[in-house]
Amino acid sequence: HDVGERVETTDGDRGIVRWVGAVANKDGVWLGVEWDDPLRGKHDGAHDGVRYFTCKNARAGAHGASFVRPHKVRASRTFVEA
């Protein structure tokens, strides 16, 4: 997965990869995903006080992002590709 890639979960949630790499105090590679639904997610682009990316759709009271393992999402087709 690459930064800027559209992804989706098996249950249909979609978003954009904003970060690929290591996350402090976690093993392996992680994806920072900003979800299309700003109410989904437990993070806002930061984890344990470290900012990895900034959500473009963030709003008060909403986090809008998650750090997920690459195998938890797949590439999502765009409207044009569909």
Biopython code that builds the backbone (N, CA, C, O; Angstrom):
import numpy as np
from Bio.PDB.StructureBuilder import StructureBuilder

atoms = [
    (1, "HIS", "N", (0.844, -1.189, 0.000)),
    (1, "HIS", "CA", (0.000, 0.000, 0.000)),
    (1, "HIS", "C", (0.883, 1.244, 0.000)),
    (1, "HIS", "O", (1.983, 1.250, 0.553)),
    (2, "ASP", "N", (0.371, 2.298, -0.635)),
    (2, "ASP", "CA", (1.116, 3.542, -0.743)),
    (2, "ASP", "C", (0.293, 4.703, -0.208)),
    (2, "ASP", "O", (-0.937, 4.657, -0.209)),
    (3, "VAL", "N", (0.985, 5.752, 0.252)),
    (3, "VAL", "CA", (0.308, 6.967, 0.678)),
    (3, "VAL", "C", (-0.518, 7.501, -0.496)),
    (3, "VAL", "O", (-0.035, 7.570, -1.626)),
    (4, "GLY", "N", (-1.754, 7.873, -0.217)),
    (4, "GLY", "CA", (-2.661, 8.376, -1.237)),
    (4, "GLY", "C", (-3.555, 7.316, -1.847)),
    (4, "GLY", "O", (-4.495, 7.643, -2.573)),
    (5, "GLU", "N", (-3.278, 6.043, -1.565)),
    (5, "GLU", "CA", (-4.073, 4.945, -2.115)),
    (5, "GLU", "C", (-5.419, 4.846, -1.412)),
    (5, "GLU", "O", (-5.497, 4.971, -0.189)),
    (6, "ARG", "N", (-6.473, 4.622, -2.182)),
    (6, "ARG", "CA", (-7.802, 4.374, -1.619)),
    (6, "ARG", "C", (-7.860, 2.924, -1.191)),
    (6, "ARG", "O", (-7.446, 2.031, -1.931)),
    (7, "VAL", "N", (-8.379, 2.690, 0.013)),
    (7, "VAL", "CA", (-8.494, 1.339, 0.544)),
    (7, "VAL", "C", (-9.883, 1.135, 1.135)),
    (7, "VAL", "O", (-10.622, 2.088, 1.383)),
    (8, "GLU", "N", (-10.220, -0.144, 1.353)),
    (8, "GLU", "CA", (-11.478, -0.467, 2.020)),
    (8, "GLU", "C", (-11.288, -1.690, 2.892)),
    (8, "GLU", "O", (-10.401, -2.511, 2.657)),
    (9, "THR", "N", (-12.135, -1.796, 3.900)),
    (9, "THR", "CA", (-12.126, -2.946, 4.800)),
    (9, "THR", "C", (-13.067, -4.005, 4.245)),
    (9, "THR", "O", (-13.796, -3.758, 3.284)),
    (10, "THR", "N", (-13.046, -5.172, 4.849)),
    (10, "THR", "CA", (-13.943, -6.236, 4.395)),
    (10, "THR", "C", (-15.410, -5.888, 4.642)),
    (10, "THR", "O", (-16.294, -6.432, 3.981)),
    (11, "ASP", "N", (-15.674, -4.983, 5.590)),
    (11, "ASP", "CA", (-17.060, -4.584, 5.837)),
    (11, "ASP", "C", (-17.459, -3.320, 5.080)),
    (11, "ASP", "O", (-18.523, -2.753, 5.329)),
    (12, "GLY", "N", (-16.601, -2.878, 4.150)),
    (12, "GLY", "CA", (-16.975, -1.806, 3.239)),
    (12, "GLY", "C", (-16.591, -0.397, 3.628)),
    (12, "GLY", "O", (-16.880, 0.538, 2.881)),
    (13, "ASP", "N", (-15.947, -0.206, 4.775)),
    (13, "ASP", "CA", (-15.481, 1.135, 5.131)),
    (13, "ASP", "C", (-14.333, 1.525, 4.221)),
    (13, "ASP", "O", (-13.431, 0.727, 3.960)),
    (14, "ARG", "N", (-14.374, 2.767, 3.737)),
    (14, "ARG", "CA", (-13.356, 3.220, 2.781)),
    (14, "ARG", "C", (-12.606, 4.427, 3.319)),
    (14, "ARG", "O", (-13.119, 5.205, 4.124)),
    (15, "GLY", "N", (-11.366, 4.555, 2.842)),
    (15, "GLY", "CA", (-10.552, 5.690, 3.249)),
    (15, "GLY", "C", (-9.326, 5.822, 2.381)),
    (15, "GLY", "O", (-9.186, 5.143, 1.364)),
    (16, "ILE", "N", (-8.429, 6.716, 2.800)),
    (16, "ILE", "CA", (-7.194, 6.999, 2.066)),
    (16, "ILE", "C", (-6.015, 6.742, 2.994)),
    (16, "ILE", "O", (-6.017, 7.165, 4.150)),
    (17, "VAL", "N", (-5.008, 6.043, 2.475)),
    (17, "VAL", "CA", (-3.786, 5.809, 3.237)),
    (17, "VAL", "C", (-3.033, 7.135, 3.339)),
    (17, "VAL", "O", (-2.695, 7.742, 2.323)),
    (18, "ARG", "N", (-2.775, 7.579, 4.562)),
    (18, "ARG", "CA", (-2.049, 8.834, 4.816)),
    (18, "ARG", "C", (-0.661, 8.578, 5.380)),
    (18, "ARG", "O", (0.178, 9.478, 5.376)),
    (19, "TRP", "N", (-0.401, 7.359, 5.867)),
    (19, "TRP", "CA", (0.894, 7.036, 6.467)),
    (19, "TRP", "C", (1.184, 5.563, 6.268)),
    (19, "TRP", "O", (0.296, 4.722, 6.407)),
    (20, "VAL", "N", (2.439, 5.250, 5.940)),
    (20, "VAL", "CA", (2.907, 3.869, 5.866)),
    (20, "VAL", "C", (4.235, 3.816, 6.599)),
    (20, "VAL", "O", (5.169, 4.540, 6.252)),
    (21, "GLY", "N", (4.326, 2.965, 7.610)),
    (21, "GLY", "CA", (5.599, 2.842, 8.306)),
    (21, "GLY", "C", (5.444, 2.367, 9.726)),
    (21, "GLY", "O", (4.407, 1.843, 10.133)),
    (22, "ALA", "N", (6.523, 2.573, 10.469)),
    (22, "ALA", "CA", (6.557, 2.161, 11.865)),
    (22, "ALA", "C", (5.778, 3.158, 12.721)),
    (22, "ALA", "O", (5.714, 4.349, 12.419)),
    (23, "VAL", "N", (5.191, 2.638, 13.790)),
    (23, "VAL", "CA", (4.481, 3.449, 14.779)),
    (23, "VAL", "C", (5.152, 3.176, 16.124)),
    (23, "VAL", "O", (5.415, 2.026, 16.474)),
    (24, "ALA", "N", (5.422, 4.235, 16.865)),
    (24, "ALA", "CA", (6.125, 4.113, 18.140)),
    (24, "ALA", "C", (5.476, 3.074, 19.040)),
    (24, "ALA", "O", (4.256, 3.040, 19.195)),
    (25, "ASN", "N", (6.311, 2.228, 19.631)),
    (25, "ASN", "CA", (5.890, 1.193, 20.586)),
    (25, "ASN", "C", (5.027, 0.091, 19.980)),
    (25, "ASN", "O", (4.346, -0.633, 20.706)),
    (26, "LYS", "N", (5.051, -0.039, 18.657)),
    (26, "LYS", "CA", (4.312, -1.102, 17.969)),
    (26, "LYS", "C", (5.268, -1.805, 17.003)),
    (26, "LYS", "O", (6.115, -1.165, 16.382)),
    (27, "ASP", "N", (5.125, -3.114, 16.885)),
    (27, "ASP", "CA", (5.967, -3.875, 15.961)),
    (27, "ASP", "C", (5.424, -3.810, 14.544)),
    (27, "ASP", "O", (4.215, -3.705, 14.340)),
    (28, "GLY", "N", (6.319, -3.873, 13.566)),
    (28, "GLY", "CA", (5.936, -4.011, 12.171)),
    (28, "GLY", "C", (5.500, -2.730, 11.499)),
    (28, "GLY", "O", (5.655, -1.628, 12.026)),
    (29, "VAL", "N", (4.945, -2.920, 10.304)),
    (29, "VAL", "CA", (4.488, -1.813, 9.463)),
    (29, "VAL", "C", (3.009, -1.569, 9.704)),
    (29, "VAL", "O", (2.228, -2.509, 9.853)),
    (30, "TRP", "N", (2.634, -0.304, 9.741)),
    (30, "TRP", "CA", (1.249, 0.098, 9.954)),
    (30, "TRP", "C", (0.826, 1.063, 8.862)),
    (30, "TRP", "O", (1.655, 1.747, 8.261)),
    (31, "LEU", "N", (-0.470, 1.109, 8.616)),
    (31, "LEU", "CA", (-1.048, 2.097, 7.710)),
    (31, "LEU", "C", (-1.852, 3.072, 8.542)),
    (31, "LEU", "O", (-2.643, 2.664, 9.393)),
    (32, "GLY", "N", (-1.657, 4.349, 8.304)),
    (32, "GLY", "CA", (-2.521, 5.370, 8.880)),
    (32, "GLY", "C", (-3.597, 5.662, 7.847)),
    (32, "GLY", "O", (-3.297, 6.186, 6.775)),
    (33, "VAL", "N", (-4.837, 5.334, 8.152)),
    (33, "VAL", "CA", (-5.936, 5.481, 7.195)),
    (33, "VAL", "C", (-6.880, 6.568, 7.686)),
    (33, "VAL", "O", (-7.368, 6.517, 8.815)),
    (34, "GLU", "N", (-7.134, 7.550, 6.831)),
    (34, "GLU", "CA", (-8.156, 8.550, 7.098)),
    (34, "GLU", "C", (-9.433, 8.069, 6.427)),
    (34, "GLU", "O", (-9.490, 7.938, 5.205)),
    (35, "TRP", "N", (-10.459, 7.805, 7.234)),
    (35, "TRP", "CA", (-11.703, 7.235, 6.730)),
    (35, "TRP", "C", (-12.576, 8.278, 6.063)),
    (35, "TRP", "O", (-12.551, 9.451, 6.434)),
    (36, "ASP", "N", (-13.346, 7.848, 5.076)),
    (36, "ASP", "CA", (-14.320, 8.732, 4.426)),
    (36, "ASP", "C", (-15.343, 9.235, 5.442)),
    (36, "ASP", "O", (-15.791, 10.379, 5.367)),
    (37, "ASP", "N", (-15.707, 8.375, 6.386)),
    (37, "ASP", "CA", (-16.626, 8.738, 7.458)),
    (37, "ASP", "C", (-15.799, 9.313, 8.612)),
    (37, "ASP", "O", (-15.084, 8.563, 9.276)),
    (38, "PRO", "N", (-15.877, 10.619, 8.867)),
    (38, "PRO", "CA", (-15.035, 11.223, 9.904)),
    (38, "PRO", "C", (-15.369, 10.748, 11.321)),
    (38, "PRO", "O", (-14.616, 11.025, 12.254)),
    (39, "LEU", "N", (-16.478, 10.043, 11.492)),
    (39, "LEU", "CA", (-16.827, 9.530, 12.816)),
    (39, "LEU", "C", (-16.223, 8.157, 13.086)),
    (39, "LEU", "O", (-16.292, 7.663, 14.211)),
    (40, "ARG", "N", (-15.624, 7.529, 12.053)),
    (40, "ARG", "CA", (-14.997, 6.223, 12.222)),
    (40, "ARG", "C", (-13.558, 6.427, 12.684)),
    (40, "ARG", "O", (-12.917, 7.407, 12.304)),
    (41, "GLY", "N", (-13.064, 5.537, 13.473)),
    (41, "GLY", "CA", (-11.662, 5.568, 13.869)),
    (41, "GLY", "C", (-11.447, 6.025, 15.298)),
    (41, "GLY", "O", (-12.289, 6.696, 15.895)),
    (42, "LYS", "N", (-10.284, 5.639, 15.835)),
    (42, "LYS", "CA", (-9.929, 5.984, 17.204)),
    (42, "LYS", "C", (-8.833, 7.041, 17.269)),
    (42, "LYS", "O", (-8.477, 7.503, 18.353)),
    (43, "HIS", "N", (-8.303, 7.423, 16.120)),
    (43, "HIS", "CA", (-7.170, 8.343, 16.102)),
    (43, "HIS", "C", (-7.451, 9.517, 15.174)),
    (43, "HIS", "O", (-8.400, 9.500, 14.390)),
    (44, "ASP", "N", (-6.612, 10.528, 15.278)),
    (44, "ASP", "CA", (-6.712, 11.694, 14.404)),
    (44, "ASP", "C", (-5.424, 11.908, 13.622)),
    (44, "ASP", "O", (-5.153, 13.008, 13.142)),
    (45, "GLY", "N", (-4.631, 10.848, 13.499)),
    (45, "GLY", "CA", (-3.337, 10.937, 12.830)),
    (45, "GLY", "C", (-2.174, 10.925, 13.805)),
    (45, "GLY", "O", (-1.011, 10.932, 13.401)),
    (46, "ALA", "N", (-2.497, 10.908, 15.096)),
    (46, "ALA", "CA", (-1.471, 10.844, 16.137)),
    (46, "ALA", "C", (-1.665, 9.569, 16.950)),
    (46, "ALA", "O", (-2.780, 9.063, 17.081)),
    (47, "HIS", "N", (-0.558, 9.056, 17.496)),
    (47, "HIS", "CA", (-0.600, 7.868, 18.356)),
    (47, "HIS", "C", (0.434, 8.049, 19.451)),
    (47, "HIS", "O", (1.599, 8.329, 19.167)),
    (48, "ASP", "N", (0.026, 7.895, 20.687)),
    (48, "ASP", "CA", (0.922, 8.062, 21.844)),
    (48, "ASP", "C", (1.702, 9.370, 21.788)),
    (48, "ASP", "O", (2.897, 9.400, 22.081)),
    (49, "GLY", "N", (1.026, 10.448, 21.413)),
    (49, "GLY", "CA", (1.636, 11.775, 21.407)),
    (49, "GLY", "C", (2.497, 12.113, 20.203)),
    (49, "GLY", "O", (3.058, 13.207, 20.137)),
    (50, "VAL", "N", (2.616, 11.191, 19.240)),
    (50, "VAL", "CA", (3.406, 11.435, 18.027)),
    (50, "VAL", "C", (2.447, 11.643, 16.858)),
    (50, "VAL", "O", (1.587, 10.800, 16.605)),
    (51, "ARG", "N", (2.590, 12.752, 16.150)),
    (51, "ARG", "CA", (1.740, 13.046, 14.992)),
    (51, "ARG", "C", (2.396, 12.427, 13.749)),
    (51, "ARG", "O", (3.533, 12.754, 13.410)),
    (52, "TYR", "N", (1.667, 11.534, 13.079)),
    (52, "TYR", "CA", (2.151, 10.879, 11.864)),
    (52, "TYR", "C", (1.559, 11.504, 10.610)),
    (52, "TYR", "O", (2.208, 11.531, 9.565)),
    (53, "PHE", "N", (0.338, 12.005, 10.704)),
    (53, "PHE", "CA", (-0.311, 12.688, 9.582)),
    (53, "PHE", "C", (-1.439, 13.537, 10.144)),
    (53, "PHE", "O", (-1.823, 13.389, 11.305)),
    (54, "THR", "N", (-1.964, 14.424, 9.315)),
    (54, "THR", "CA", (-3.075, 15.287, 9.703)),
    (54, "THR", "C", (-4.297, 14.919, 8.874)),
    (54, "THR", "O", (-4.229, 14.841, 7.648)),
    (55, "CYS", "N", (-5.405, 14.697, 9.552)),
    (55, "CYS", "CA", (-6.650, 14.380, 8.854)),
    (55, "CYS", "C", (-7.178, 15.625, 8.159)),
    (55, "CYS", "O", (-7.242, 16.703, 8.751)),
    (56, "LYS", "N", (-7.548, 15.466, 6.918)),
    (56, "LYS", "CA", (-8.100, 16.579, 6.154)),
    (56, "LYS", "C", (-9.583, 16.768, 6.435)),
    (56, "LYS", "O", (-10.118, 17.858, 6.235)),
    (57, "ASN", "N", (-10.258, 15.707, 6.899)),
    (57, "ASN", "CA", (-11.700, 15.817, 7.150)),
    (57, "ASN", "C", (-12.023, 15.871, 8.641)),
    (57, "ASN", "O", (-13.170, 15.657, 9.033)),
    (58, "ALA", "N", (-11.021, 16.156, 9.474)),
    (58, "ALA", "CA", (-11.240, 16.185, 10.920)),
    (58, "ALA", "C", (-12.202, 17.304, 11.299)),
    (58, "ALA", "O", (-12.216, 18.377, 10.696)),
    (59, "ARG", "N", (-12.998, 17.016, 12.310)),
    (59, "ARG", "CA", (-13.877, 18.042, 12.861)),
    (59, "ARG", "C", (-14.014, 17.798, 14.357)),
    (59, "ARG", "O", (-13.670, 16.727, 14.857)),
    (60, "ALA", "N", (-14.512, 18.786, 15.052)),
    (60, "ALA", "CA", (-14.611, 18.704, 16.504)),
    (60, "ALA", "C", (-15.352, 17.444, 16.937)),
    (60, "ALA", "O", (-16.432, 17.142, 16.431)),
    (61, "GLY", "N", (-14.758, 16.713, 17.880)),
    (61, "GLY", "CA", (-15.385, 15.528, 18.423)),
    (61, "GLY", "C", (-15.224, 14.268, 17.599)),
    (61, "GLY", "O", (-15.640, 13.194, 18.033)),
    (62, "ALA", "N", (-14.633, 14.371, 16.424)),
    (62, "ALA", "CA", (-14.452, 13.212, 15.545)),
    (62, "ALA", "C", (-12.965, 12.955, 15.363)),
    (62, "ALA", "O", (-12.166, 13.888, 15.282)),
    (63, "HIS", "N", (-12.610, 11.695, 15.301)),
    (63, "HIS", "CA", (-11.207, 11.340, 15.096)),
    (63, "HIS", "C", (-10.918, 11.108, 13.620)),
    (63, "HIS", "O", (-9.999, 11.713, 13.066)),
    (64, "GLY", "N", (-11.680, 10.252, 12.987)),
    (64, "GLY", "CA", (-11.607, 10.081, 11.543)),
    (64, "GLY", "C", (-10.499, 9.230, 10.980)),
    (64, "GLY", "O", (-10.390, 9.102, 9.761)),
    (65, "ALA", "N", (-9.659, 8.635, 11.836)),
    (65, "ALA", "CA", (-8.547, 7.849, 11.309)),
    (65, "ALA", "C", (-8.252, 6.655, 12.208)),
    (65, "ALA", "O", (-8.672, 6.594, 13.364)),
    (66, "SER", "N", (-7.518, 5.713, 11.635)),
    (66, "SER", "CA", (-7.078, 4.527, 12.377)),
    (66, "SER", "C", (-5.687, 4.136, 11.913)),
    (66, "SER", "O", (-5.283, 4.451, 10.794)),
    (67, "PHE", "N", (-4.968, 3.455, 12.772)),
    (67, "PHE", "CA", (-3.729, 2.791, 12.391)),
    (67, "PHE", "C", (-4.068, 1.312, 12.284)),
    (67, "PHE", "O", (-4.495, 0.697, 13.261)),
    (68, "VAL", "N", (-3.878, 0.738, 11.098)),
    (68, "VAL", "CA", (-4.259, -0.652, 10.850)),
    (68, "VAL", "C", (-3.105, -1.409, 10.216)),
    (68, "VAL", "O", (-2.209, -0.821, 9.610)),
    (69, "ARG", "N", (-3.146, -2.708, 10.365)),
    (69, "ARG", "CA", (-2.165, -3.564, 9.686)),
    (69, "ARG", "C", (-2.526, -3.636, 8.201)),
    (69, "ARG", "O", (-3.705, -3.634, 7.848)),
    (70, "PRO", "N", (-1.519, -3.699, 7.336)),
    (70, "PRO", "CA", (-1.789, -3.736, 5.892)),
    (70, "PRO", "C", (-2.737, -4.848, 5.456)),
    (70, "PRO", "O", (-3.504, -4.657, 4.512)),
    (71, "HIS", "N", (-2.706, -5.996, 6.113)),
    (71, "HIS", "CA", (-3.572, -7.111, 5.696)),
    (71, "HIS", "C", (-5.045, -6.884, 6.060)),
    (71, "HIS", "O", (-5.901, -7.664, 5.645)),
    (72, "LYS", "N", (-5.352, -5.846, 6.817)),
    (72, "LYS", "CA", (-6.729, -5.574, 7.230)),
    (72, "LYS", "C", (-7.518, -4.760, 6.198)),
    (72, "LYS", "O", (-8.732, -4.603, 6.328)),
    (73, "VAL", "N", (-6.827, -4.244, 5.173)),
    (73, "VAL", "CA", (-7.505, -3.465, 4.123)),
    (73, "VAL", "C", (-7.033, -3.944, 2.752)),
    (73, "VAL", "O", (-5.993, -4.590, 2.621)),
    (74, "ARG", "N", (-7.817, -3.614, 1.750)),
    (74, "ARG", "CA", (-7.439, -3.948, 0.374)),
    (74, "ARG", "C", (-7.617, -2.687, -0.467)),
    (74, "ARG", "O", (-8.302, -1.747, -0.064)),
    (75, "ALA", "N", (-6.994, -2.686, -1.632)),
    (75, "ALA", "CA", (-7.137, -1.550, -2.542)),
    (75, "ALA", "C", (-8.614, -1.393, -2.918)),
    (75, "ALA", "O", (-9.306, -2.383, -3.154)),
    (76, "SER", "N", (-9.079, -0.181, -2.971)),
    (76, "SER", "CA", (-10.471, 0.105, -3.298)),
    (76, "SER", "C", (-10.537, 0.667, -4.706)),
    (76, "SER", "O", (-9.688, 1.460, -5.112)),
    (77, "ARG", "N", (-11.558, 0.248, -5.447)),
    (77, "ARG", "CA", (-11.729, 0.781, -6.783)),
    (77, "ARG", "C", (-12.342, 2.176, -6.703)),
    (77, "ARG", "O", (-13.167, 2.458, -5.834)),
    (78, "THR", "N", (-11.927, 3.034, -7.618)),
    (78, "THR", "CA", (-12.524, 4.359, -7.697)),
    (78, "THR", "C", (-13.859, 4.270, -8.425)),
    (78, "THR", "O", (-14.178, 3.235, -9.010)),
    (79, "PHE", "N", (-14.625, 5.321, -8.396)),
    (79, "PHE", "CA", (-15.902, 5.373, -9.105)),
    (79, "PHE", "C", (-15.689, 5.117, -10.604)),
    (79, "PHE", "O", (-16.463, 4.394, -11.231)),
    (80, "VAL", "N", (-14.651, 5.707, -11.161)),
    (80, "VAL", "CA", (-14.363, 5.551, -12.589)),
    (80, "VAL", "C", (-14.015, 4.101, -12.918)),
    (80, "VAL", "O", (-14.438, 3.577, -13.949)),
    (81, "GLU", "N", (-13.243, 3.450, -12.039)),
    (81, "GLU", "CA", (-12.861, 2.044, -12.262)),
    (81, "GLU", "C", (-14.048, 1.096, -12.146)),
    (81, "GLU", "O", (-14.085, 0.060, -12.809)),
    (82, "ALA", "N", (-15.004, 1.443, -11.317)),
    (82, "ALA", "CA", (-16.162, 0.588, -11.110)),
    (82, "ALA", "C", (-17.019, 0.604, -12.361)),
    (82, "ALA", "O", (-18.057, -0.056, -12.407)),
]
sb = StructureBuilder()
sb.init_structure("model")
sb.init_model(0)
sb.init_chain("A")
sb.init_seg("    ")
for serial, (resi, resn, name, xyz) in enumerate(atoms, 1):
    if name == "N":
        sb.init_residue(resn, " ", resi, " ")
    sb.init_atom(name, np.array(xyz, "f"), 0.0, 1.0, " ", f" {name:<3s}", serial, name[0])
structure = sb.get_structure()
